[in-house]
C-alpha cells in the first residue's frame, strides 16, 4: 500500500472514530445551551424585547449560559406557559407568582424597584372634571380595570380598595381593558367613570401623546404590595438559583447597569422572599370571598 493510501485510510479511521465518540456523548451541553427568560406581556412583544434584551445579555455573561427572552400575546397564554414550566427565569405579576410557587415550583428571588419604590399599590384613576369626589361616588358607575381579573394590582388590589370603602361587587359595573394603560385611556376618553391601574401608572405614561395624564387624577390608592417579582424554576437547583439572584441584585452596580435598568424602565432590582407575598395571598382570598354567593 502506498504512503498516500495509508494516510487516507488512517485519516478516515480516525475521523470515523471521532464522529462515533461525539455521537454517543451525553447531550448535557446541548440541553444547557440557553435559559429561557419569560417576561409577562406588560408591554407589546416588541417593546418587551427592546426593554429586556440588555438585561438578558448581561445575565448571559454573568451566568456563562445564553439567556433568551420569550413573551406571549396575552396573560392567558403566558399563564399556560408558566403552568407548563416553560420558563427557567420568569418576570410576572404578584398573582402569577403566588400561584406558580405552589403549582409549578417557582421561587421568588427579586422584585422591581420603579421610580425609587420597591412597592406598588392599586389606584383608582378618574378624570379631573368627572365630579367624582370619593369612592362612594362610584356606586352604580362603570369602572374599567386594566389587564383582566388576574391583574393583581390593576384589578385585585383595586377591588380590595373598593371593599374597604364599602362597595362590594354588584355595587358598580365592571369592565376590562387589555392593560392598565388602556384602562386609563378609556377614562381619558370618558368611556368609563374610573379606571383600575397602579399608583405609578401615570408616571409611566407621562409624555404619552395619546393619553394626556394631566387630565387625570388618582382618586384613591390601596395598600402597598411588593413590586413585580422575578422568580426561578426550582428544578434548576439552589446553586444556579443563587447565581441568578446574585446577578440580578448586582445589575445596578455593574458596568452598564444604568443603561440596562433604564431600558427596562427600572431604577433597581431588590431582594425578595416568599414571605413578602403573604399580603398578596390575603388580598386574593378577600376578593374571592367577595365573589361568592350573596
C-alpha positions in Angstrom: 0.0 0.0 0.0 1.4 3.4 -0.9 2.2 6.0 1.7 -0.7 8.2 0.3 -3.2 5.4 0.5 -2.1 4.5 4.0 -2.5 8.2 5.1 -6.0 8.4 3.7 -7.0 5.1 5.4 -5.7 6.2 8.8 -7.3 9.7 8.4 -10.7 8.1 7.6 -10.4 5.6 10.5 -9.6 8.5 13.0 -12.4 10.7 11.7 -14.9 7.8 11.9 -13.9 7.1 15.5 -14.2 10.8 16.4 -17.7 11.0 14.9 -18.8 7.8 16.7 -17.5 9.2 20.0 -19.2 12.5 19.6 -22.5 10.9 18.7 -22.7 9.0 21.9 -21.6 11.8 24.3 -24.2 12.9 26.8 -26.3 15.8 25.5 -25.9 17.8 28.7 -24.1 20.7 26.9 -26.9 21.0 24.3 -29.5 20.9 27.0 -27.8 23.7 28.8 -27.3 25.9 25.8 -29.9 28.5 26.9 -32.0 29.6 29.8 -35.5 30.8 28.9 -36.4 34.2 30.5 -40.2 34.6 30.4 -41.4 38.2 30.5 -45.1 38.7 31.1 -47.0 40.8 28.5 -46.9 44.1 30.4 -45.9 45.7 27.1 -46.3 44.7 23.5 -43.9 41.9 22.4 -41.5 44.2 20.5 -41.4 46.6 23.5 -40.6 43.6 25.8 -37.6 42.7 23.8 -36.4 46.3 23.5 -36.7 46.7 27.2 -35.2 43.4 28.4 -32.6 42.4 25.8 -29.8 44.3 27.5 -30.7 42.5 30.8 -30.7 39.1 29.0 -27.3 39.8 27.5 -26.0 40.8 30.9 -27.3 37.7 32.5 -25.8 35.5 29.7 -22.4 37.0 30.5 -22.8 36.6 34.3 -24.1 33.0 34.2 -22.0 31.7 31.4 -25.1 30.5 29.5 -27.2 32.1 26.9 -30.4 33.7 28.3 -33.1 34.2 25.7 -36.3 36.2 26.1 -39.8 34.9 25.4 -43.1 36.6 25.9 -46.7 35.9 24.8 -49.5 38.0 23.3 -51.7 37.9 26.4 -51.9 36.9 30.1 -53.8 33.6 29.4 -51.1 32.2 27.1 -48.4 33.4 29.5 -50.2 31.6 32.4 -50.3 28.4 30.3 -46.5 28.7 29.6 -45.9 29.1 33.4 -48.1 26.1 34.2 -46.0 24.1 31.6 -42.8 25.2 33.4 -41.6 26.7 30.1 -39.5 29.4 31.7 -36.3 29.0 33.7 -36.4 32.6 34.9 -39.7 34.5 34.9 -40.8 38.1 35.4 -44.5 38.3 36.1 -47.2 39.8 38.4 -47.7 39.0 42.1 -50.7 36.7 41.4 -48.8 34.8 38.8 -46.1 34.3 41.4 -48.1 33.0 44.4 -50.0 30.6 42.1 -46.9 29.3 40.3 -44.9 28.9 43.6 -47.4 26.2 44.6 -48.3 24.7 41.3 -45.2 24.9 39.1 -42.3 25.2 41.5 -41.1 28.8 41.1 -39.2 30.7 43.9 -39.0 34.5 44.0 -35.5 36.0 44.0 -36.0 39.7 43.3 -38.6 42.4 42.8 -38.6 45.6 40.7 -37.8 49.0 42.0 -39.5 51.6 39.8 -39.2 55.4 40.4 -37.2 54.6 43.5 -40.0 52.4 45.0 -40.0 48.7 45.7 -43.7 48.6 46.3 -46.8 49.3 44.3 -50.5 49.9 45.1 -53.7 49.8 43.3 -55.0 53.1 42.1 -58.4 54.3 41.0 -58.0 56.9 38.3 -60.6 59.4 37.3 -60.8 62.5 35.0 -60.3 65.7 36.9 -63.6 67.0 35.5 -65.6 63.9 36.4 -67.2 65.3 39.5 -66.2 62.2 41.5 -65.1 63.2 45.0 -64.9 59.9 46.8 -65.0 56.1 46.2 -68.7 56.2 47.4 -69.5 58.3 44.3 -68.6 55.3 42.2 -71.7 53.4 43.3 -73.7 52.4 40.2 -70.9 53.7 37.9 -68.7 51.8 35.3 -65.1 51.0 36.4 -62.7 49.7 33.7 -59.9 47.6 35.1 -56.6 47.0 33.3 -55.4 43.6 32.4 -58.4 41.4 33.3 -59.5 39.6 36.5 -56.0 38.2 37.2 -54.3 41.6 37.2 -53.0 41.7 40.7 -52.6 45.5 41.1 -54.9 46.9 38.5 -57.8 44.6 39.4 -57.5 42.7 42.7 -55.8 45.4 44.7 -58.4 47.9 43.5 -61.3 45.6 44.3 -59.9 45.4 47.9 -59.7 49.2 47.9 -63.4 49.4 46.9 -64.3 46.8 49.5 -62.7 48.8 52.3 -64.7 51.9 51.2 -67.9 49.8 51.5 -68.5 48.9 47.8 -69.0 45.3 47.0 -69.2 43.5 43.7 -72.6 44.4 42.2 -72.4 48.0 43.6 -70.6 49.1 40.4 -70.3 47.8 36.8 -67.1 46.0 35.9 -65.4 46.2 32.5 -61.9 45.1 31.5 -59.3 46.7 29.2 -56.3 44.9 27.8 -53.9 46.8 30.1 -53.8 49.5 32.8 -52.8 51.9 30.1 -55.9 51.0 28.1 -58.0 51.4 31.2 -56.6 54.9 31.8 -57.2 55.8 28.1 -60.8 54.7 28.4 -61.2 57.1 31.4 -59.5 59.8 29.5 -62.0 59.4 26.6 -64.9 59.3 29.0 -65.8 55.6 28.2 -65.8 54.8 31.9 -66.0 57.0 35.0 -63.0 55.4 36.7 -60.1 53.0 35.8 -58.2 50.5 37.8 -54.4 50.8 37.4 -51.3 51.0 39.6 -50.2 54.0 41.6 -47.2 54.6 39.3 -49.2 54.3 36.1 -49.5 58.0 35.4 -45.7 58.4 36.0 -45.0 55.7 33.5 -47.3 57.3 30.9 -46.1 60.9 31.4 -45.4 62.4 27.9 -47.8 59.9 26.1 -49.1 61.8 23.1 -52.3 59.7 23.1 -53.1 59.7 26.8 -52.8 63.2 28.4 -52.3 62.2 32.1 -52.6 65.9 33.1 -56.4 65.5 32.6 -56.5 62.6 35.0 -56.1 62.3 38.8 -55.9 59.5 41.3 -59.0 59.2 43.4 -57.5 56.7 45.9 -54.5 54.4 46.4 -54.6 51.0 48.0 -52.3 49.1 50.4 -48.8 48.7 49.1 -47.6 45.3 47.8 -44.2 44.1 46.9 -43.4 45.2 43.4 -43.4 42.9 40.3 -41.4 39.7 41.1 -38.6 37.7 39.4 -38.6 34.0 40.1 -36.5 30.9 39.2 -37.7 27.4 38.5 -36.7 25.3 41.5 -35.6 22.4 39.3 -32.5 24.5 38.3 -31.2 23.8 41.8 -30.0 26.0 44.6 -26.6 26.8 43.1 -28.0 28.1 39.8 -30.8 29.9 41.7 -28.3 31.7 43.8 -26.2 32.7 40.8 -29.2 34.1 39.1 -30.3 36.0 42.2 -26.8 37.4 42.7 -26.6 38.5 39.1 -30.0 40.3 39.3 -29.2 42.1 42.5 -25.9 43.5 41.3 -27.2 44.8 38.0 -27.2 48.4 39.3 -23.5 48.2 40.3 -22.4 46.6 37.1 -20.5 48.4 34.3 -23.6 49.0 32.1 -26.1 48.8 34.9 -27.6 52.3 34.5 -28.3 51.6 30.8 -29.7 48.1 31.5 -32.1 49.4 34.1 -33.1 52.4 32.1 -34.0 50.2 29.1 -36.2 48.0 31.4 -37.9 51.1 32.9 -36.4 50.2 36.3 -34.4 52.0 38.9 -33.1 48.9 40.6 -33.8 45.2 41.4 -34.3 44.4 45.1 -34.0 41.1 47.1 -37.3 39.3 47.9 -38.5 36.2 49.7 -41.7 34.2 49.5 -43.0 35.5 52.9 -43.1 39.0 51.5 -46.1 37.9 49.4 -48.4 37.0 52.3 -50.2 40.3 51.8 -50.9 39.2 48.2 -52.3 35.9 49.3 -54.6 37.7 51.7 -55.9 40.1 49.1 -56.6 37.2 46.7 -58.7 35.5 49.4 -60.6 38.7 50.2 -61.6 39.2 46.5 -62.5 35.5 46.1 -64.7 35.8 49.2 -66.4 38.9 47.8 -67.2 37.0 44.6 -69.1 34.2 46.4 -72.8 33.8 46.9 -74.7 36.8 48.2 
